[in-house]
Amino acid sequence: MPWLAALHHTGRAGLRPERTLSDPYRAARGAAAVALVVFPVLAVGGPGPAISAALGAFIAGTATFQRSFRPRPSLALAAGLGLGVSTFLGYLAVSVPGLFPVLLAAWAFAAGLAWSLGPTAGVVATNTLTVMLVVVQLPVSVATAAAHAGLCALGGGVQALVITLWPIKSWGAQRDALADAYASLADYARRLRHDPHAAMDPDPLMTARHAAAVTPWQDRRRPPELRGLRGIAERIRPTLAAIADPQLGAAAEGPERDRARELLAGAAQLLDALARAIRTGEPASYPASAPAALIAPVRPVLHGPALRAARRLTALLGRAFGGLDQNAESTLETPIAGPGGALLRPGLARMLPVAVRTARRQLRAGSPILHHAVRLSGVVTAAYLLARLTGLHHSYWAAMTAAMVIRPDFVQTYTRGVARVAGTVVGVLLATGVVELLHPGNWVACVLAVLCIGGAYLTLSTGYAVMTTCISAYVVFLLGMEPEPPLSTAYERILLTLLGGAVALLAYALFPTWETARLPERTAEWITAVGRYAGAVLGAYGDPAGRDPRAVRGALLDAREARAAFLQARERAEAEPVRHAVHSPQLSRRQLGRAREAVGFLSRVALLMEAHLPGRQAEPVPGATDFGQALAEATAAAGAAVLTGRAVDFRTVRDAQLLWEELLEGTPGQRPGDQLEVVRSGSRLLMQALTDLEKAVRPAGAVAAEPGPDGRGSDGRGSDGPGSAG
């Protein structure tokens, strides 16, 4: 995409408001917590301390609105502590000539590294930087620095206390995530009725897994119905696909297909009922319109793998309904992780060493997080020093703007840059007009600031431009308690906003982090991860008694994460103003699209085979483990070939598959519905997927390897779609 087109696209995206609002009760709660801090502090300490307390409470409240499944009080406390530390250090440094820019650069670098912990940590760390820039401009002595820092931390503590005393939709985020997973399964079941190769986006299942990871404090208080249902949903997903697939499930036409459609329609109704019950916390009721076949599929219409998958689906749905019954907790499954089966994440006290280790791993050449940290540090410091050279009184405003604009990727940076400038100009002008016309006193200014805070919380989902308008007005009202001329102050802030935004956008253009250049790496990681997943599934067939359930599960999760990273990189690359061929000569956009389909098909076949995994008492399939290892090694080599621009060659896997076919031909005991039938059909589909992948990423002018008799490309495969992986 050319630069002008990219700027036009990001500019429009930044100014486009969404027709959504945050939860008004949560917005009111956050604003009320700010009011509980700012008004008493104003009455006791005056405007300066009130500004520190209000900024701390506002930023701590903003942290609780970020997408995170940690306890909201913990997020508020963590933000408050970070604000207190940054403010105290800033006060100490600003009194020493030349030291504050050094501290600013170091703190900005640490805030950039915080993005390695996730967007929530990155946003909160950046906010501590902006508050430090604002608060240290207040005329105080070093002796009172600790008091101002304590007031910032107090704001976070009050937010945490209010959240604890005024709970809104307790466990609502976790309920919504799990309900969304079941609703996505219901939608998937309906689409499978008409398209046996329909794709399912695994993102809802991934989100549900993140929501299920709890701190020890949360684990002791988690509602019983949220324990184990996610694991059942994970097992339902491949079972639905196994029923619908015409090669490893029900026949493509005839009575078997009709019964499969009936079961899928009934399963969709039951999954919708489960989603509603999980979301509301009410008991689940069996829909009267659901087919009786789901209760006891006795009519011998389905056969072989399809019948086995239908029985598993019926058992899983029954277990899910039993899991929502308070008197049936013994039927629940628990995920395999952590003591007692819970997915545990470290609490707030134990998070600091984990965060340090995670950030330290980014201190390596080629790390995009390190690149962002260096860029953020340089941009904020440069904006601060340039603004000081202008001689304007509010020079910190430029650095604050630069810090809020810069993000790790191009789209967010330029979208936020345009939105920040527009929102700041509108907010400053509106608030300055109110101050100039009404001349509010300190108490009225605080009331207006709290109202703007509530508006900012309410419009967090509406768009960054709208939210920035509220935030800018809030800062104007808050700092308006200091005796300064409103019109000249507004003029300076608008100029410095333009300066800070220009520095941030220019710096990103000169020192970019292009996702386009990382597409081959993301593609290679996805290919390798899916191959490892398929190899783990085959290994489970080769040694049912000794298989580790965590091996297949872990490989599947890795494949999902690699797929999500690939799709995110590709989406960002589409909006970047760089030519794909320049930064990624080995893969064109067309090749990426075909590779996405081929890897998705490979993942889908592995998922179908996972749906029929044998029990521990089953006979092992001879040669399955060796073939799975050969497949994993070949896909890892294919990933390396994609990175270096070489042709992908799966001849060794074809040879291994032919030898394995000969071995299976001599295996006695074949009959319809055997695990052996599933493995043989699945291995042929795997070879089709590998052949498709081989063709998809073939460099221009390369000669294709001659496929074996089972490498027939995509014939008979149908359309798998791009979102099927995992």
DOPARO-396346 format. One record per residue (C-alpha): x negated, y negated, z. Coordinates in steps of 0.25 Angstrom, whole numbers, plus 2048, in hexadecimal, padded with zeros to 3 digits. Layout:
N
XYZ ...
//
This chain:
726
800800800 7FA7F27FC 7F77E8807 8027DF804 80C7EA803 8077F0811 8087E2817 8167E0812 81A7ED817 8157EC825 81A7DD826 8287E1823 8277ED82C 8227E4838 82D7DA836 8387E4834 8417E6841 8477F3844 8567F4849 8527FB856 8507F6864 84A7FC870 85280287B 8597F5881 8597FB88F 84A7FE88E 8477F0889 84F7EA894 8487F289E 83A7EE899 83E7DF899 8447E18A7 8377E68AC 8307DA8A6 8397D18AD 8377D88BB 8287D58B9 8287C78B3 8327C08BC 82D7C38CA 81F7C18C5 8237B38BF 8297AF8CC 81D7B38D5 8117B18CC 8157A78C1 8147A88B2 8067AE8B0 8097BA8B8 8177BC8B2 8117BC8A4 8077C78A8 8127CF8AF 81C7CD8A3 8117D1899 80E7DE8A1 81C7E28A2 8207DF894 8147E888E 8167F3898 8257F3894 8217F3885 818800888 82580788D 82C80587F 82180C878 82381A872 81E82287D 82382E885 81B82B892 82382589E 82781789B 8228138A9 8148188A6 813810899 8178048A1 80D8068AC 80280A8A2 8057FD89A 8057F58A6 7F87FA8AB 7F17F789E 7F77E989E 7F17E78AC 7E37EC8A8 7E37E489B 7E87D78A1 7DE7D88AD 7D27DB8A4 7D67D089B 7D77C68A6 7C97CA8AB 7C37C989D 7CA7BB899 7C27B48A4 7B57B889F 7B17B1892 7B07BA886 7B47C788E 7C37C788A 7C17C987B 7B87D587F 7C37DB888 7CE7D887D 7C67E0873 7C37EC87D 7D27EC881 7D77EC873 7CE7F786F 7D380087B 7E17FC877 7DE801869 7D980E86E 7E6810876 7ED813869 7E7820869 7F1823875 7FC82086C 804814868 80A811875 7FC81087C 7F7808870 8037FE871 8027FD881 7F27FB880 7F47F0875 7FE7E987E 7F57E888A 7EB7E1881 7F67D787D 7FA7D488B 7EB7D288F 7EA7C7884 7F67C0889 7F57C1898 7E67BD899 7E97AF893 7F17AB8A0 7E97A28A9 7E57AB8B5 7D87AE8BC 7D17BB8BD 7D67BC8CC 7E57BD8C7 7E17C68BB 7E47D38C3 7F27CD8C7 7F67CA8B8 7F17D88B4 7F97DE8C0 8057D78BB 8047DD8AD 8037EA8B3 80F7E78BC 8177E58B0 8147F38AC 8177F88BA 8257F18BA 8287F78AC 8258058B1 82E8038BE 83A7FD8B6 8398098AC 8398138B8 84480C8BF 84C8098B2 84B8168AA 85281589C 854822894 84A82A89D 843835894 84B82E888 83F82E87F 83C83C882 84A840880 84B838873 83E83F86E 84384D871 85184A86B 84B84485E 84385185D 85085A85E 857850854 84C85184A 84D86084B 85C85F848 85A85683C 84F860837 85986C839 863865830 859861825 855870825 863874821 86186D814 85286E812 84B87A818 83D872816 84286581D 83785E825 83885A833 83084E839 829854846 82884684C 834847855 82E85485A 82184D85C 827842864 82F84C86C 822852870 81C845874 82884287C 82784F883 81984C888 81B847896 8138428A2 81384B8AF 81D8408B5 8268418A9 8268508A9 82B8518B7 8378488B3 83A84D8A5 8498518A3 84A8608A2 85085F894 84485988E 83B865892 83986F887 84386B87C 838865874 831872873 83E87886E 83F86E864 83187185F 83587F85D 84387C856 83C87484B 834880844 840889847 84988083E 83F880833 83E88F834 84D891832 84E888826 84188C81E 845894812 83889C813 83689E821 84489D826 85289F820 8548A2811 855897808 86489A803 86F8A3808 8758A7816 8688A581D 866897818 87589481C 87289982A 86589182B 86D884827 878888832 86D88A83D 86687D839 873875839 87687A847 86887884C 86986A848 876868850 87086E85C 86386685B 86B85985A 87385D867 86586086E 860852869 86C84B86F 86C85287C 85D84F87E 85F84187A 86A83F884 86784888F 87484F88E 87685E88D 87686487F 88286A879 88387486E 88A86E862 89787685F 894874850 88787B851 88788984A 888895854 87D89B84C 873893855 878899861 8778A885D 8738AA84E 8788B884D 87C8B983E 8718C0837 86F8B582C 8618B082F 8568BA82E 8478BB830 8408AE834 84C8A5832 8548AE83D 8488AD846 84889E845 85789D847 8568A5854 84B89C859 85388F855 85F89485D 856898869 84F88A869 85C882868 86288A873 85688887C 857879878 86587887D 862880889 85687688C 86086A88D 868872897 86486E8A5 86787C8AA 85E88289F 85087D8A2 84A88A8A2 84D88C893 844880890 836881889 82B87988D 820874883 81287B884 80A87088A 80686B898 8098718A5 8178768A6 819875897 81A866897 81385D88D 80C854897 805846894 7FC84089E 8028368A7 7FE8278A8 7F382A8B2 7ED8348AA 7EE82D89D 7E382489E 7D782E89C 7DF835891 7E182788A 7D282588C 7CE832885 7D883087A 7D3822877 7C4827878 7C783186D 7CA825863 7BC820865 7B7826858 7B482284A 7C0822841 7CB82284C 7D6819848 7D9815857 7CB811859 7CC80884C 7D9802851 7D27FF85F 7C77F8858 7D07F084F 7D97EC85B 7CD7E8863 7C77DF858 7D57D9854 7D97D5861 7CC7CF865 7CA7C8858 7D87C2859 7D67BD867 7C87B7863 7CE7B0856 7DA7AB85E 7D07A5868 7C979E85D 7D6797859 7D6790867 7E5793868 7E9795877 7F17A2875 7E57AA86E 7E97B7874 7F57B786B 7ED7BB85F 7E67C7866 7F37CB86C 7FA7CB85E 7EE7D3858 7EF7DD863 7FE7E0861 7FD7E0851 7F17EA850 7F57F984F 7EE80584A 7F480683D 7F77FC831 8067FC831 8087F9840 7FD7EE840 8037E7834 8117E9838 80F7E4846 8067D8841 8117D3839 81C7D5843 8137D084E 8117C3847 81F7C1843 8257C5851 81B7BC858 81E7B0850 82D7B2852 82C7B5861 8237A9864 82B79F85C 8387A4862 8337A4871 82B79786F 83879086A 83F795876 83479087F 834783878 843781878 846786886 83A78488E 83C790897 8367918A5 82E79D8A9 83A7A58AE 8427A38A1 8357A6899 8347B38A1 8437B689E 8417B488F 8347BC88F 83B7C8896 8467C788B 83C7C7880 8357D3887 8437DA887 8447D7878 8367DC875 83A7E987C 8477EA874 8417E7867 8357F1868 83C7FA85D 8417EE855 8337EA84F 8267E4853 82A7D684D 8377D5856 8307DB862 8247D1860 82E7C585F 8337C986D 8257CB873 8207BE86E 82B7B7873 8297BE881 81A7BA881 81E7AB87E 8287AA889 81F7B1893 8137A988F 81C79C88E 81C79C89E 80E79689C 80E787899 80B78688A 81177F87F 81A789878 819784869 80A783869 809791870 813797865 80B79185A 7FE797860 8047A5862 8097A6854 7FC7A284E 7F57AC857 7FE7B7853 7FB7B4845 7ED7B5848 7ED7C1850 7F67C8846 7ED7C483A 7E17C9842 7E77D7844 7EC7D9836 7DF7D5830 7D77DD839 7E07EA836 7DE7E7827 7CF7E6828 7CD7F2832 7D97FB82F 7DD809833 7E380F827 7EC81B829 7EA81D81A 7DB82181C 7DF82B826 7EA83381E 7E083E81A 7DC840828 7EB84182D 7EE84A821 7E2853825 7E6853833 7F4857830 7F0862826 7E7868831 7F186783C 7FC86E834 7F287982F 7EE87B83E 7FD87C842 800887837 7F488F83B 7F888F849 806894845 80089F83D 7F78A2849 8038A4851 8088AF848 7FB8B6848 7FA8B7857 8088B685D 8048BB86B 7F88B286D 7FD8A5866 7FD89886E 80A89186C 80288486E 7F9886862 805886858 80B87A860 7FF872861 7FC874852 80A86F84F 809863857 7FB860851 802861843 80D858847 80384D84C 7FB84E83F 80784D837 80C84183F 7FE83A83D 7FE83D82E 80C83782C 80982B834 7FC82882D 80382A81F 80E821823 805816828 7FC81881C 808815812 809807818 7FA804818 7F47FA80D 7E9804808 7E880D7FC 7E981B800 7DF8207F5 7D58177FB 7D581C809 7DA82A807 7D482F7F9 7D783E7FC 7E683D7FE 7F08347F6 7FE8317FC 80483C7F3 7FA8467F8 7FE842806 80C844804 80A8527FE 801855809 80B851813 81585A80D 80B86680C 80786581A 81586381F 819870818 80D87781E 81187382C 820877829 81C885825 813886832 81F88183A 82888C834 81F896837 81E891845 82D893846 82B8A2845 81F8A484E 8208B2854 8218B5863 8158BA86B 81A8C8869 81A8C885A 8108CF851 8048C684C 8048C383D 7F78C8838 7EE8BD832 7F68B2836 7EC8AC840 7E18AC836 7E98A682B 7EE89B834 7DF898838 7DC898829 7E788E826 7E3885832 7D588482D 7D988281E 7E2876822 7D787082B 7CE87181F 7D986B816 7DA85F820 7CB85D81E 7CC85E80F 7D685380F 7CD84A818 7C284C80E 7CA84B801 7C785A7FD 7D18637F7 7D986C801 7D687B7FE 7DF886805 7D98917FD 7D489880A 7E2897810 7E889E804 7DE8A9804 7E18AB813 7F08AB810 7EE8B5805 7E68BE80E 7F08BD819 7FC8C0810 7F48CD80C 7F38D081B 8018CD81E 8068D6812 8008E281A 8068DE827 8128E882A 81F8E4830 8248D9827 8338D7828 83C8CB826 83B8C1831 82D8C6836 8228BC83A 81A8C182F 8248BC825 8248AE82B 8158AE82A 8148B381C 81E8A9817 81889E81F 80A8A081A 80E89F80C 81589280F 80988D816 801890809 80B888801 80987C80B 7FA87D80A 7FA87E7FA 8038717FB 7F986A804 7EE86E7FB 7F48687EF 7F985B7F7 7EB8577FC 7E385B7EF 7DA8507EB 7DB84B7DD 7D48547D3 7D285F7DD 7D586D7D8 7DF8757DF 7DC8827E6 7E388E7DF 7EF8917E9 7F18A07ED 7FE8A77EA 8058A17F6 8008937F4 80C88F7EB 80D8807EF 81A87B7F3 8238857EB 82E88A7F4 82A8817FF 8358767FE 833868802 82D867810 82D858812 822850818 827850827 82785F829 81A861830 81B86683F 
//
